[in-house]
Amino acid sequence: MTVFALLSVAPVHEGNMAEDVAAAVEALEDYDVSYETNPMATTIEASDVDTLLEAVGSAHKAIDADRVSTVLKIDDKRTADHDAAAKVDALEAELGRPAQSK
């Protein structure tokens, strides 16, 4: 997979957003993408930018709210095939330890 994205999508309202964010994450299941969610955002991998953008659009539309905020950052490396796990592995090799606090 060669296209990475950092996606944050959430309703604009006070209170718990877990149900809404879960709907957005669940929408990604309909696409040929890999993803991992953390407390701040979801990292997505796709084989091409069109698939990625379709998945992101679906995640955005999955939130049933009057106002939705979506932030998207894309890394589209077109000259080499790579995956997110390899990027983390390279970082951890350089650190000599897992890339997280103890």
Secondary structure by P-SEA (a helix, b strand, c coil): ccbbbbbbbbccccccaaaaaaaaaaaaccccccccccccbbbbbcccaaaaaaaaaaaaacccccbbbbbbbbbbbccccccaaaaaaaaaaaaccccccc
